[in-house]
Amino acid sequence: MLNYAGLNAIKLLFTTAVINGVLAPPLILIVLLLTGDRAVMGDAVNSRPLACLGWLTFAVMVVAALGLFVAS
């Protein structure tokens, strides 16, 4: 179906992966801020090790997204 529309499926897959990689860090940040807020989460707030893992993941994703822009 994509061939009939004149679209390259591989190029579209690559583009959506780039968009996903760029949008992931802000979304991870929102999740981290909400799950670390006791007023929002109550007793289900993130534990310290889980919060540290989340912030590490956020940092890795930011570096990867910045690396994408620097390399291109």
PQR file of N, CA, C, O and H, with PARSE charges and radii, in Angstrom:
ATOM      1  N   MET A   1       0.821  -1.183   0.000 -0.4000 1.5000
ATOM      2  CA  MET A   1       0.000   0.000   0.000 -0.0000 2.0000
ATOM      3  C   MET A   1       0.874   1.259   0.000  0.5500 1.7000
ATOM      4  O   MET A   1       0.563   2.232  -0.688 -0.5500 1.4000
ATOM      5  N   LEU A   2       1.962   1.241   0.767 -0.4000 1.5000
ATOM      6  CA  LEU A   2       2.852   2.402   0.793 -0.0000 2.0000
ATOM      7  C   LEU A   2       3.531   2.613  -0.551  0.5500 1.7000
ATOM      8  O   LEU A   2       3.784   3.749  -0.951 -0.5500 1.4000
ATOM      9  H   LEU A   2       2.215   0.451   1.325  0.4000 1.0000
ATOM     10  N   ASN A   3       3.828   1.515  -1.251 -0.4000 1.5000
ATOM     11  CA  ASN A   3       4.458   1.641  -2.563 -0.0000 2.0000
ATOM     12  C   ASN A   3       3.547   2.358  -3.541  0.5500 1.7000
ATOM     13  O   ASN A   3       4.012   3.149  -4.361 -0.5500 1.4000
ATOM     14  H   ASN A   3       3.622   0.592  -0.925  0.4000 1.0000
ATOM     15  N   TYR A   4       2.261   2.087  -3.460 -0.4000 1.5000
ATOM     16  CA  TYR A   4       1.317   2.742  -4.366 -0.0000 2.0000
ATOM     17  C   TYR A   4       1.200   4.234  -4.063  0.5500 1.7000
ATOM     18  O   TYR A   4       0.903   5.026  -4.957 -0.5500 1.4000
ATOM     19  H   TYR A   4       1.883   1.444  -2.793  0.4000 1.0000
ATOM     20  N   ALA A   5       1.428   4.614  -2.826 -0.4000 1.5000
ATOM     21  CA  ALA A   5       1.368   6.029  -2.450 -0.0000 2.0000
ATOM     22  C   ALA A   5       2.700   6.731  -2.708  0.5500 1.7000
ATOM     23  O   ALA A   5       2.804   7.944  -2.526 -0.5500 1.4000
ATOM     24  H   ALA A   5       1.669   3.970  -2.100  0.4000 1.0000
ATOM     25  N   GLY A   6       3.711   5.985  -3.127 -0.4000 1.5000
ATOM     26  CA  GLY A   6       5.009   6.572  -3.418 -0.0000 2.0000
ATOM     27  C   GLY A   6       5.850   6.830  -2.175  0.5500 1.7000
ATOM     28  O   GLY A   6       6.738   7.681  -2.194 -0.5500 1.4000
ATOM     29  H   GLY A   6       3.626   4.999  -3.274  0.4000 1.0000
ATOM     30  N   LEU A   7       5.578   6.104  -1.099 -0.4000 1.5000
ATOM     31  CA  LEU A   7       6.303   6.287   0.153 -0.0000 2.0000
ATOM     32  C   LEU A   7       7.285   5.142   0.374  0.5500 1.7000
ATOM     33  O   LEU A   7       6.997   3.992   0.042 -0.5500 1.4000
ATOM     34  H   LEU A   7       4.856   5.412  -1.084  0.4000 1.0000
ATOM     35  N   ASN A   8       8.435   5.464   0.932 -0.4000 1.5000
ATOM     36  CA  ASN A   8       9.452   4.465   1.240 -0.0000 2.0000
ATOM     37  C   ASN A   8       9.238   3.993   2.682  0.5500 1.7000
ATOM     38  O   ASN A   8       9.378   4.774   3.623 -0.5500 1.4000
ATOM     39  H   ASN A   8       8.669   6.398   1.202  0.4000 1.0000
ATOM     40  N   ALA A   9       8.901   2.723   2.845 -0.4000 1.5000
ATOM     41  CA  ALA A   9       8.575   2.182   4.162 -0.0000 2.0000
ATOM     42  C   ALA A   9       9.763   2.263   5.122  0.5500 1.7000
ATOM     43  O   ALA A   9       9.576   2.583   6.296 -0.5500 1.4000
ATOM     44  H   ALA A   9       8.787   2.088   2.080  0.4000 1.0000
ATOM     45  N   ILE A  10      10.955   1.987   4.658 -0.4000 1.5000
ATOM     46  CA  ILE A  10      12.135   2.012   5.524 -0.0000 2.0000
ATOM     47  C   ILE A  10      12.412   3.432   5.999  0.5500 1.7000
ATOM     48  O   ILE A  10      12.736   3.648   7.167 -0.5500 1.4000
ATOM     49  H   ILE A  10      11.107   1.728   3.704  0.4000 1.0000
ATOM     50  N   LYS A  11      12.286   4.396   5.099 -0.4000 1.5000
ATOM     51  CA  LYS A  11      12.500   5.791   5.470 -0.0000 2.0000
ATOM     52  C   LYS A  11      11.459   6.248   6.492  0.5500 1.7000
ATOM     53  O   LYS A  11      11.783   6.998   7.413 -0.5500 1.4000
ATOM     54  H   LYS A  11      12.023   4.220   4.151  0.4000 1.0000
ATOM     55  N   LEU A  12      10.217   5.803   6.336 -0.4000 1.5000
ATOM     56  CA  LEU A  12       9.173   6.136   7.306 -0.0000 2.0000
ATOM     57  C   LEU A  12       9.445   5.504   8.667  0.5500 1.7000
ATOM     58  O   LEU A  12       9.228   6.144   9.695 -0.5500 1.4000
ATOM     59  H   LEU A  12       9.953   5.194   5.588  0.4000 1.0000
ATOM     60  N   LEU A  13       9.912   4.268   8.689 -0.4000 1.5000
ATOM     61  CA  LEU A  13      10.254   3.606   9.949 -0.0000 2.0000
ATOM     62  C   LEU A  13      11.391   4.335  10.651  0.5500 1.7000
ATOM     63  O   LEU A  13      11.354   4.526  11.866 -0.5500 1.4000
ATOM     64  H   LEU A  13      10.087   3.748   7.853  0.4000 1.0000
ATOM     65  N   PHE A  14      12.398   4.741   9.892 -0.4000 1.5000
ATOM     66  CA  PHE A  14      13.521   5.477  10.468 -0.0000 2.0000
ATOM     67  C   PHE A  14      13.056   6.815  11.034  0.5500 1.7000
ATOM     68  O   PHE A  14      13.460   7.198  12.132 -0.5500 1.4000
ATOM     69  H   PHE A  14      12.429   4.586   8.905  0.4000 1.0000
ATOM     70  N   THR A  15      12.216   7.521  10.297 -0.4000 1.5000
ATOM     71  CA  THR A  15      11.713   8.818  10.746 -0.0000 2.0000
ATOM     72  C   THR A  15      10.893   8.687  12.024  0.5500 1.7000
ATOM     73  O   THR A  15      11.046   9.498  12.938 -0.5500 1.4000
ATOM     74  H   THR A  15      11.888   7.210   9.405  0.4000 1.0000
ATOM     75  N   THR A  16      10.037   7.692  12.102 -0.4000 1.5000
ATOM     76  CA  THR A  16       9.245   7.513  13.321 -0.0000 2.0000
ATOM     77  C   THR A  16      10.122   7.117  14.505  0.5500 1.7000
ATOM     78  O   THR A  16       9.828   7.493  15.640 -0.5500 1.4000
ATOM     79  H   THR A  16       9.913   7.034  11.360  0.4000 1.0000
ATOM     80  N   ALA A  17      11.191   6.366  14.259 -0.4000 1.5000
ATOM     81  CA  ALA A  17      12.119   6.021  15.347 -0.0000 2.0000
ATOM     82  C   ALA A  17      12.838   7.260  15.862  0.5500 1.7000
ATOM     83  O   ALA A  17      13.055   7.396  17.066 -0.5500 1.4000
ATOM     84  H   ALA A  17      11.430   6.061  13.337  0.4000 1.0000
ATOM     85  N   VAL A  18      13.209   8.163  14.963 -0.4000 1.5000
ATOM     86  CA  VAL A  18      13.852   9.411  15.379 -0.0000 2.0000
ATOM     87  C   VAL A  18      12.884  10.262  16.195  0.5500 1.7000
ATOM     88  O   VAL A  18      13.254  10.807  17.235 -0.5500 1.4000
ATOM     89  H   VAL A  18      13.033   8.053  13.985  0.4000 1.0000
ATOM     90  N   ILE A  19      11.653  10.373  15.725 -0.4000 1.5000
ATOM     91  CA  ILE A  19      10.647  11.144  16.466 -0.0000 2.0000
ATOM     92  C   ILE A  19      10.429  10.545  17.845  0.5500 1.7000
ATOM     93  O   ILE A  19      10.332  11.278  18.829 -0.5500 1.4000
ATOM     94  H   ILE A  19      11.353   9.930  14.880  0.4000 1.0000
ATOM     95  N   ASN A  20      10.351   9.227  17.928 -0.4000 1.5000
ATOM     96  CA  ASN A  20      10.182   8.545  19.210 -0.0000 2.0000
ATOM     97  C   ASN A  20      11.353   8.828  20.143  0.5500 1.7000
ATOM     98  O   ASN A  20      11.155   9.068  21.334 -0.5500 1.4000
ATOM     99  H   ASN A  20      10.429   8.631  17.128  0.4000 1.0000
ATOM    100  N   GLY A  21      12.570   8.800  19.607 -0.4000 1.5000
ATOM    101  CA  GLY A  21      13.752   9.056  20.429 -0.0000 2.0000
ATOM    102  C   GLY A  21      13.824  10.482  20.936  0.5500 1.7000
ATOM    103  O   GLY A  21      14.341  10.730  22.026 -0.5500 1.4000
ATOM    104  H   GLY A  21      12.731   8.605  18.640  0.4000 1.0000
ATOM    105  N   VAL A  22      13.310  11.425  20.155 -0.4000 1.5000
ATOM    106  CA  VAL A  22      13.330  12.829  20.576 -0.0000 2.0000
ATOM    107  C   VAL A  22      12.219  13.114  21.584  0.5500 1.7000
ATOM    108  O   VAL A  22      12.407  13.913  22.501 -0.5500 1.4000
ATOM    109  H   VAL A  22      12.891  11.224  19.269  0.4000 1.0000
ATOM    110  N   LEU A  23      11.075  12.474  21.424 -0.4000 1.5000
ATOM    111  CA  LEU A  23       9.948  12.715  22.334 -0.0000 2.0000
ATOM    112  C   LEU A  23      10.039  11.939  23.648  0.5500 1.7000
ATOM    113  O   LEU A  23       9.367  12.292  24.617 -0.5500 1.4000
ATOM    114  H   LEU A  23      10.922  11.824  20.679  0.4000 1.0000
ATOM    115  N   ALA A  24      10.847  10.904  23.692 -0.4000 1.5000
ATOM    116  CA  ALA A  24      10.932  10.077  24.893 -0.0000 2.0000
ATOM    117  C   ALA A  24      11.449  10.819  26.129  0.5500 1.7000
ATOM    118  O   ALA A  24      10.848  10.677  27.194 -0.5500 1.4000
ATOM    119  H   ALA A  24      11.393  10.618  22.904  0.4000 1.0000
ATOM    120  N   PRO A  25      12.535  11.607  26.046 -0.5600 1.5000
ATOM    121  CA  PRO A  25      13.036  12.260  27.263  0.2800 2.0000
ATOM    122  C   PRO A  25      12.030  13.182  27.964  0.5500 1.7000
ATOM    123  O   PRO A  25      11.909  13.105  29.187 -0.5500 1.4000
ATOM    124  N   PRO A  26      11.300  14.052  27.245 -0.5600 1.5000
ATOM    125  CA  PRO A  26      10.313  14.867  27.962  0.2800 2.0000
ATOM    126  C   PRO A  26       9.205  14.030  28.615  0.5500 1.7000
ATOM    127  O   PRO A  26       8.727  14.360  29.700 -0.5500 1.4000
ATOM    128  N   LEU A  27       8.807  12.958  27.951 -0.4000 1.5000
ATOM    129  CA  LEU A  27       7.772  12.097  28.525 -0.0000 2.0000
ATOM    130  C   LEU A  27       8.288  11.360  29.756  0.5500 1.7000
ATOM    131  O   LEU A  27       7.563  11.208  30.740 -0.5500 1.4000
ATOM    132  H   LEU A  27       9.195  12.690  27.069  0.4000 1.0000
ATOM    133  N   ILE A  28       9.536  10.903  29.705 -0.4000 1.5000
ATOM    134  CA  ILE A  28      10.133  10.257  30.870 -0.0000 2.0000
ATOM    135  C   ILE A  28      10.220  11.252  32.022  0.5500 1.7000
ATOM    136  O   ILE A  28       9.964  10.896  33.173 -0.5500 1.4000
ATOM    137  H   ILE A  28      10.124  11.027  28.906  0.4000 1.0000
ATOM    138  N   LEU A  29      10.578  12.493  31.719 -0.4000 1.5000
ATOM    139  CA  LEU A  29      10.660  13.527  32.752 -0.0000 2.0000
ATOM    140  C   LEU A  29       9.305  13.742  33.419  0.5500 1.7000
ATOM    141  O   LEU A  29       9.231  13.837  34.644 -0.5500 1.4000
ATOM    142  H   LEU A  29      10.785  12.782  30.784  0.4000 1.0000
ATOM    143  N   ILE A  30       8.249  13.819  32.642 -0.4000 1.5000
ATOM    144  CA  ILE A  30       6.902  13.997  33.212 -0.0000 2.0000
ATOM    145  C   ILE A  30       6.553  12.834  34.131  0.5500 1.7000
ATOM    146  O   ILE A  30       6.042  13.039  35.232 -0.5500 1.4000
ATOM    147  H   ILE A  30       8.309  13.742  31.647  0.4000 1.0000
ATOM    148  N   VAL A  31       6.828  11.618  33.680 -0.4000 1.5000
ATOM    149  CA  VAL A  31       6.535  10.434  34.502 -0.0000 2.0000
ATOM    150  C   VAL A  31       7.342  10.464  35.789  0.5500 1.7000
ATOM    151  O   VAL A  31       6.807  10.163  36.856 -0.5500 1.4000
ATOM    152  H   VAL A  31       7.244  11.452  32.786  0.4000 1.0000
ATOM    153  N   LEU A  32       8.618  10.820  35.709 -0.4000 1.5000
ATOM    154  CA  LEU A  32       9.460  10.866  36.911 -0.0000 2.0000
ATOM    155  C   LEU A  32       8.952  11.912  37.910  0.5500 1.7000
ATOM    156  O   LEU A  32       8.898  11.657  39.113 -0.5500 1.4000
ATOM    157  H   LEU A  32       9.052  11.064  34.842  0.4000 1.0000
ATOM    158  N   LEU A  33       8.586  13.071  37.406 -0.4000 1.5000
ATOM    159  CA  LEU A  33       8.099  14.123  38.299 -0.0000 2.0000
ATOM    160  C   LEU A  33       6.776  13.740  38.956  0.5500 1.7000
ATOM    161  O   LEU A  33       6.561  14.011  40.137 -0.5500 1.4000
ATOM    162  H   LEU A  33       8.630  13.278  36.429  0.4000 1.0000
ATOM    163  N   LEU A  34       5.903  13.118  38.195 -0.4000 1.5000
ATOM    164  CA  LEU A  34       4.604  12.730  38.765 -0.0000 2.0000
ATOM    165  C   LEU A  34       4.732  11.567  39.749  0.5500 1.7000
ATOM    166  O   LEU A  34       4.099  11.575  40.805 -0.5500 1.4000
ATOM    167  H   LEU A  34       6.077  12.898  37.235  0.4000 1.0000
ATOM    168  N   THR A  35       5.551  10.568  39.407 -0.4000 1.5000
ATOM    169  CA  THR A  35       5.669   9.411  40.300 -0.0000 2.0000
ATOM    170  C   THR A  35       6.509   9.705  41.537  0.5500 1.7000
ATOM    171  O   THR A  35       6.494   8.928  42.492 -0.5500 1.4000
ATOM    172  H   THR A  35       6.065  10.562  38.549  0.4000 1.0000
ATOM    173  N   GLY A  36       7.237  10.811  41.533 -0.4000 1.5000
ATOM    174  CA  GLY A  36       8.005  11.191  42.707 -0.0000 2.0000
ATOM    175  C   GLY A  36       7.274  12.153  43.624  0.5500 1.7000
ATOM    176  O   GLY A  36       7.788  12.510  44.684 -0.5500 1.4000
ATOM    177  H   GLY A  36       7.250  11.443  40.757  0.4000 1.0000
ATOM    178  N   ASP A  37       6.082  12.579  43.232 -0.4000 1.5000
ATOM    179  CA  ASP A  37       5.297  13.545  44.007 -0.0000 2.0000
ATOM    180  C   ASP A  37       4.300  12.815  44.903  0.5500 1.7000
ATOM    181  O   ASP A  37       3.379  12.156  44.419 -0.5500 1.4000
ATOM    182  H   ASP A  37       5.664  12.289  42.371  0.4000 1.0000
ATOM    183  N   ARG A  38       4.495  12.941  46.199 -0.4000 1.5000
ATOM    184  CA  ARG A  38       3.627  12.250  47.152 -0.0000 2.0000
ATOM    185  C   ARG A  38       2.197  12.797  47.117  0.5500 1.7000
ATOM    186  O   ARG A  38       1.252  12.068  47.419 -0.5500 1.4000
ATOM    187  H   ARG A  38       5.243  13.476  46.592  0.4000 1.0000
ATOM    188  N   ALA A  39       2.030  14.067  46.754 -0.4000 1.5000
ATOM    189  CA  ALA A  39       0.677  14.636  46.660 -0.0000 2.0000
ATOM    190  C   ALA A  39      -0.106  14.000  45.518  0.5500 1.7000
ATOM    191  O   ALA A  39      -1.330  13.896  45.583 -0.5500 1.4000
ATOM    192  H   ALA A  39       2.798  14.659  46.509  0.4000 1.0000
ATOM    193  N   VAL A  40       0.594  13.577  44.481 -0.4000 1.5000
ATOM    194  CA  VAL A  40      -0.068  12.945  43.340 -0.0000 2.0000
ATOM    195  C   VAL A  40      -0.214  11.442  43.565  0.5500 1.7000
ATOM    196  O   VAL A  40      -1.278  10.879  43.310 -0.5500 1.4000
ATOM    197  H   VAL A  40       1.589  13.661  44.429  0.4000 1.0000
ATOM    198  N   MET A  41       0.843  10.794  44.038 -0.4000 1.5000
ATOM    199  CA  MET A  41       0.882   9.331  44.111 -0.0000 2.0000
ATOM    200  C   MET A  41       0.478   8.763  45.464  0.5500 1.7000
ATOM    201  O   MET A  41       0.181   7.572  45.562 -0.5500 1.4000
ATOM    202  H   MET A  41       1.707  11.252  44.245  0.4000 1.0000
ATOM    203  N   GLY A  42       0.458   9.575  46.497 -0.4000 1.5000
ATOM    204  CA  GLY A  42       0.127   9.056  47.819 -0.0000 2.0000
ATOM    205  C   GLY A  42       1.205   8.108  48.314  0.5500 1.7000
ATOM    206  O   GLY A  42       2.393   8.429  48.274 -0.5500 1.4000
ATOM    207  H   GLY A  42       0.699  10.543  46.418  0.4000 1.0000
ATOM    208  N   ASP A  43       0.785   6.939  48.782 -0.4000 1.5000
ATOM    209  CA  ASP A  43       1.740   5.951  49.304 -0.0000 2.0000
ATOM    210  C   ASP A  43       2.469   5.184  48.197  0.5500 1.7000
ATOM    211  O   ASP A  43       3.417   4.451  48.479 -0.5500 1.4000
ATOM    212  H   ASP A  43      -0.180   6.679  48.814  0.4000 1.0000
ATOM    213  N   ALA A  44       2.039   5.344  46.949 -0.4000 1.5000
ATOM    214  CA  ALA A  44       2.633   4.601  45.842 -0.0000 2.0000
ATOM    215  C   ALA A  44       3.775   5.370  45.179  0.5500 1.7000
ATOM    216  O   ALA A  44       4.126   5.094  44.032 -0.5500 1.4000
ATOM    217  H   ALA A  44       1.269   5.939  46.720  0.4000 1.0000
ATOM    218  N   VAL A  45       4.351   6.326  45.894 -0.4000 1.5000
ATOM    219  CA  VAL A  45       5.452   7.117  45.340 -0.0000 2.0000
ATOM    220  C   VAL A  45       6.658   6.219  45.082  0.5500 1.7000
ATOM    221  O   VAL A  45       6.846   5.210  45.762 -0.5500 1.4000
ATOM    222  H   VAL A  45       4.066   6.550  46.826  0.4000 1.0000
ATOM    223  N   ASN A  46       7.478   6.594  44.091 -0.4000 1.5000
ATOM    224  CA  ASN A  46       8.673   5.813  43.750 -0.0000 2.0000
ATOM    225  C   ASN A  46       9.624   5.687  44.931  0.5500 1.7000
ATOM    226  O   ASN A  46       9.790   6.623  45.714 -0.5500 1.4000
ATOM    227  H   ASN A  46       7.325   7.414  43.538  0.4000 1.0000
ATOM    228  N   SER A  47      10.245   4.522  45.050 -0.4000 1.5000
ATOM    229  CA  SER A  47      11.302   4.347  46.045 -0.0000 2.0000
ATOM    230  C   SER A  47      12.568   5.048  45.556  0.5500 1.7000
ATOM    231  O   SER A  47      12.669   5.403  44.382 -0.5500 1.4000
ATOM    232  H   SER A  47      10.110   3.761  44.414  0.4000 1.0000
ATOM    233  N   ARG A  48      13.514   5.244  46.439 -0.4000 1.5000
ATOM    234  CA  ARG A  48      14.759   5.938  46.074 -0.0000 2.0000
ATOM    235  C   ARG A  48      15.530   5.195  44.978  0.5500 1.7000
ATOM    236  O   ARG A  48      15.958   5.837  44.018 -0.5500 1.4000
ATOM    237  H   ARG A  48      13.432   4.956  47.393  0.4000 1.0000
ATOM    238  N   PRO A  49      15.729   3.863  45.073 -0.5600 1.5000
ATOM    239  CA  PRO A  49      16.465   3.175  43.996  0.2800 2.0000
ATOM    240  C   PRO A  49      15.747   3.256  42.648  0.5500 1.7000
ATOM    241  O   PRO A  49      16.387   3.420  41.609 -0.5500 1.4000
ATOM    242  N   LEU A  50      14.432   3.143  42.669 -0.4000 1.5000
ATOM    243  CA  LEU A  50      13.678   3.220  41.425 -0.0000 2.0000
ATOM    244  C   LEU A  50      13.736   4.627  40.830  0.5500 1.7000
ATOM    245  O   LEU A  50      13.813   4.782  39.612 -0.5500 1.4000
ATOM    246  H   LEU A  50      13.912   3.010  43.513  0.4000 1.0000
ATOM    247  N   ALA A  51      13.701   5.644  41.680 -0.4000 1.5000
ATOM    248  CA  ALA A  51      13.821   7.018  41.206 -0.0000 2.0000
ATOM    249  C   ALA A  51      15.202   7.261  40.602  0.5500 1.7000
ATOM    250  O   ALA A  51      15.321   7.921  39.569 -0.5500 1.4000
ATOM    251  H   ALA A  51      13.639   5.517  42.670  0.4000 1.0000
ATOM    252  N   CYS A  52      16.240   6.733  41.237 -0.4000 1.5000
ATOM    253  CA  CYS A  52      17.602   6.877  40.695 -0.0000 2.0000
ATOM    254  C   CYS A  52      17.726   6.193  39.340  0.5500 1.7000
ATOM    255  O   CYS A  52      18.353   6.731  38.428 -0.5500 1.4000
ATOM    256  H   CYS A  52      16.143   6.197  42.075  0.4000 1.0000
ATOM    257  N   LEU A  53      17.140   5.027  39.204 -0.4000 1.5000
ATOM    258  CA  LEU A  53      17.157   4.323  37.924 -0.0000 2.0000
ATOM    259  C   LEU A  53      16.407   5.130  36.866  0.5500 1.7000
ATOM    260  O   LEU A  53      16.839   5.198  35.715 -0.5500 1.4000
ATOM    261  H   LEU A  53      16.630   4.590  39.945  0.4000 1.0000
ATOM    262  N   GLY A  54      15.301   5.733  37.246 -0.4000 1.5000
ATOM    263  CA  GLY A  54      14.536   6.561  36.318 -0.0000 2.0000
ATOM    264  C   GLY A  54      15.321   7.772  35.859  0.5500 1.7000
ATOM    265  O   GLY A  54      15.322   8.098  34.672 -0.5500 1.4000
ATOM    266  H   GLY A  54      14.951   5.678  38.181  0.4000 1.0000
ATOM    267  N   TRP A  55      15.995   8.450  36.795 -0.4000 1.5000
ATOM    268  CA  TRP A  55      16.792   9.621  36.430 -0.0000 2.0000
ATOM    269  C   TRP A  55      17.993   9.230  35.574  0.5500 1.7000
ATOM    270  O   TRP A  55      18.383   9.981  34.680 -0.5500 1.4000
ATOM    271  H   TRP A  55      15.994   8.185  37.760  0.4000 1.0000
ATOM    272  N   LEU A  56      18.575   8.078  35.832 -0.4000 1.5000
ATOM    273  CA  LEU A  56      19.665   7.586  34.995 -0.0000 2.0000
ATOM    274  C   LEU A  56      19.165   7.326  33.569  0.5500 1.7000
ATOM    275  O   LEU A  56      19.828   7.678  32.593 -0.5500 1.4000
ATOM    276  H   LEU A  56      18.258   7.468  36.558  0.4000 1.0000
ATOM    277  N   THR A  57      18.000   6.713  33.467 -0.4000 1.5000
ATOM    278  CA  THR A  57      17.389   6.463  32.159 -0.0000 2.0000
ATOM    279  C   THR A  57      17.120   7.769  31.435  0.5500 1.7000
ATOM    280  O   THR A  57      17.377   7.886  30.237 -0.5500 1.4000
ATOM    281  H   THR A  57      17.461   6.428  34.260  0.4000 1.0000
ATOM    282  N   PHE A  58      16.602   8.752  32.163 -0.4000 1.5000
ATOM    283  CA  PHE A  58      16.345  10.065  31.574 -0.0000 2.0000
ATOM    284  C   PHE A  58      17.638  10.680  31.040  0.5500 1.7000
ATOM    285  O   PHE A  58      17.665  11.206  29.927 -0.5500 1.4000
ATOM    286  H   PHE A  58      16.393   8.657  33.136  0.4000 1.0000
ATOM    287  N   ALA A  59      18.705  10.614  31.831 -0.4000 1.5000
ATOM    288  CA  ALA A  59      19.985  11.194  31.412 -0.0000 2.0000
ATOM    289  C   ALA A  59      20.524  10.504  30.161  0.5500 1.7000
ATOM    290  O   ALA A  59      21.020  11.167  29.250 -0.5500 1.4000
ATOM    291  H   ALA A  59      18.683  10.187  32.734  0.4000 1.0000
ATOM    292  N   VAL A  60      20.428   9.186  30.116 -0.4000 1.5000
ATOM    293  CA  VAL A  60      20.909   8.444  28.944 -0.0000 2.0000
ATOM    294  C   VAL A  60      20.101   8.823  27.708  0.5500 1.7000
ATOM    295  O   VAL A  60      20.664   8.982  26.626 -0.5500 1.4000
ATOM    296  H   VAL A  60      20.025   8.647  30.856  0.4000 1.0000
ATOM    297  N   MET A  61      18.797   8.967  27.858 -0.4000 1.5000
ATOM    298  CA  MET A  61      17.954   9.328  26.720 -0.0000 2.0000
ATOM    299  C   MET A  61      18.240  10.744  26.236  0.5500 1.7000
ATOM    300  O   MET A  61      18.217  10.996  25.032 -0.5500 1.4000
ATOM    301  H   MET A  61      18.339   8.838  28.738  0.4000 1.0000
ATOM    302  N   VAL A  62      18.508  11.677  27.155 -0.4000 1.5000
ATOM    303  CA  VAL A  62      18.838  13.043  26.753 -0.0000 2.0000
ATOM    304  C   VAL A  62      20.157  13.063  25.992  0.5500 1.7000
ATOM    305  O   VAL A  62      20.272  13.723  24.960 -0.5500 1.4000
ATOM    306  H   VAL A  62      18.526  11.473  28.133  0.4000 1.0000
ATOM    307  N   VAL A  63      21.153  12.339  26.501 -0.4000 1.5000
ATOM    308  CA  VAL A  63      22.446  12.280  25.801 -0.0000 2.0000
ATOM    309  C   VAL A  63      22.289  11.650  24.421  0.5500 1.7000
ATOM    310  O   VAL A  63      22.899  12.106  23.454 -0.5500 1.4000
ATOM    311  H   VAL A  63      21.060  11.802  27.340  0.4000 1.0000
ATOM    312  N   ALA A  64      21.478  10.610  24.332 -0.4000 1.5000
ATOM    313  CA  ALA A  64      21.263   9.959  23.029 -0.0000 2.0000
ATOM    314  C   ALA A  64      20.560  10.897  22.057  0.5500 1.7000
ATOM    315  O   ALA A  64      20.920  10.951  20.881 -0.5500 1.4000
ATOM    316  H   ALA A  64      20.983  10.240  25.117  0.4000 1.0000
ATOM    317  N   ALA A  65      19.566  11.635  22.531 -0.4000 1.5000
ATOM    318  CA  ALA A  65      18.849  12.573  21.653 -0.0000 2.0000
ATOM    319  C   ALA A  65      19.767  13.716  21.222  0.5500 1.7000
ATOM    320  O   ALA A  65      19.742  14.126  20.062 -0.5500 1.4000
ATOM    321  H   ALA A  65      19.274  11.592  23.486  0.4000 1.0000
ATOM    322  N   LEU A  66      20.570  14.227  22.142 -0.4000 1.5000
ATOM    323  CA  LEU A  66      21.523  15.281  21.775 -0.0000 2.0000
ATOM    324  C   LEU A  66      22.576  14.753  20.802  0.5500 1.7000
ATOM    325  O   LEU A  66      22.973  15.455  19.873 -0.5500 1.4000
ATOM    326  H   LEU A  66      20.591  13.894  23.084  0.4000 1.0000
ATOM    327  N   GLY A  67      23.020  13.532  21.013 -0.4000 1.5000
ATOM    328  CA  GLY A  67      23.985  12.917  20.106 -0.0000 2.0000
ATOM    329  C   GLY A  67      23.414  12.758  18.712  0.5500 1.7000
ATOM    330  O   GLY A  67      24.141  12.873  17.725 -0.5500 1.4000
ATOM    331  H   GLY A  67      22.698  12.961  21.768  0.4000 1.0000
ATOM    332  N   LEU A  68      22.141  12.499  18.622 -0.4000 1.5000
ATOM    333  CA  LEU A  68      21.483  12.381  17.323 -0.0000 2.0000
ATOM    334  C   LEU A  68      21.567  13.698  16.561  0.5500 1.7000
ATOM    335  O   LEU A  68      21.851  13.712  15.363 -0.5500 1.4000
ATOM    336  H   LEU A  68      21.551  12.405  19.424  0.4000 1.0000
ATOM    337  N   PHE A  69      21.322  14.798  17.256 -0.4000 1.5000
ATOM    338  CA  PHE A  69      21.369  16.105  16.598 -0.0000 2.0000
ATOM    339  C   PHE A  69      22.790  16.527  16.272  0.5500 1.7000
ATOM    340  O   PHE A  69      23.031  17.132  15.227 -0.5500 1.4000
ATOM    341  H   PHE A  69      21.091  14.787  18.229  0.4000 1.0000
ATOM    342  N   VAL A  70      23.729  16.219  17.147 -0.4000 1.5000
ATOM    343  CA  VAL A  70      25.128  16.609  16.919 -0.0000 2.0000
ATOM    344  C   VAL A  70      25.707  15.810  15.743  0.5500 1.7000
ATOM    345  O   VAL A  70      26.466  16.348  14.937 -0.5500 1.4000
ATOM    346  H   VAL A  70      23.534  15.729  17.996  0.4000 1.0000
ATOM    347  N   ALA A  71      25.348  14.542  15.653 -0.4000 1.5000
ATOM    348  CA  ALA A  71      25.905  13.678  14.609 -0.0000 2.0000
ATOM    349  C   ALA A  71      25.295  13.940  13.234  0.5500 1.7000
ATOM    350  O   ALA A  71      25.889  13.583  12.216 -0.5500 1.4000
ATOM    351  H   ALA A  71      24.731  14.105  16.307  0.4000 1.0000
ATOM    352  N   SER A  72      24.129  14.554  13.196 -0.4000 1.5000
ATOM    353  CA  SER A  72      23.483  14.744  11.878 -0.0000 2.0000
ATOM    354  C   SER A  72      23.774  16.080  11.268  0.5500 1.7000
ATOM    355  O   SER A  72      23.300  16.374  10.171 -0.5500 1.4000
ATOM    356  H   SER A  72      23.647  14.845  14.022  0.4000 1.0000
TER
END
